[in-house]
Amino acid sequence: MANYASKFATSDNTFTGGYTSLEVLGNYNDDSKIGRGVVQIHITTGTVDLQAKLTEGAPWTTIKNYTASTIEEVVIAPYFRVIASDSAECFYAEHS
């Protein structure tokens, strides 16, 4: 069971035509024992880049490019976002 789960949101709640999500903060519950999370990528068309960074001032780094829908475990970084090239919905959950 997830300790925290959320959809990667956009400022206008639109998930088509390509978009960059708002930031999701990793370790939402401030529980240092949580080191892993799960992403669910649901692609209608296009691709999705999962990006992360370690500090607010660090550059975004693409850690995975998705070309098909999937669910998989990821290491939690302090900041996450997704960039969809067309139409996709993406979710994130933390678990211990």
N, C-alpha and C positions, 0 to 999 in steps of 0.2 A: 504494500500500500504506500502511496506517495505521502510524504510529509508536506508537500506543497506542489501544486500544479497550476499551470497558466497557459493561455494561448499567447503566442507572439502577436502583439497588437500592432495596429497602425493608427496614425493620428486621425484618419478619416474612416476607420473600420472597413476599408476596402481591401480585398485580397485578390484582385484580378488586375491584369494589365501591367504587372511588374510593380514591385514595391520593396522598400526597406523598412523592416519592422522597427518599433521602438525598442530600447534596451530592456533586457530582462536582467535583474541582478541575481547572480548565483548565490547560493547559501542564504536563501531568503530568511530562514528562521535563525540565523546566526549560530548555527550548531556546527562547531568545527569537526564533528564526527562525520558529517555528510560530505563525502568526497565524490560521489557518483550521482548521475542523474540520467534521465531518459528523455529522448526527443522522439516525437511522432511527426513525420513529414507526410502530408497528404497532397500529392501533386495532381492537379487536373491537367495542366499543360506547362511546359517549360522545365526549368531546373530551380533548385534551391541551394544557396550557399549558407552554411552555418558558420558564423563568425564569432570570435571571442577575443577578449583582451584582458590583461591582468591588472591594469590601473586605468583610472579615468583618462589620463593623458596619453596612454599607449595607443599605437595604431591598431586598427582592426586587422585580424588575421583570419583568413578562411581556413577552418580546420576540417571541413568536409563539404564536398559538392554532391548533392543528391540529384539523380536523374529519374528515380522511381520512388514511389511511396514506400515508407519503411518505419519501423520502430527500432531504436537501438540505444544502448547505453553509452553515455559520454562522461568524461571527467568534467567536474564543475569548475568553471572559471568565474571570476568575480562579475564579468559582464558578458552577455550574449546578445546576438541579434541574428536575424535571417534576412537574406536578400533573395527575393523570388524574381525570376526573369519574366514570369507571366502569371499563372493562376495556381495558388497553393495555399493551404492552411497548415500552420506549424504549431506544435504544442511542446511544452517542457515540463518535466516533473523532477523533483528531488526525492531521493529515498536514502535510507541509511542502511 
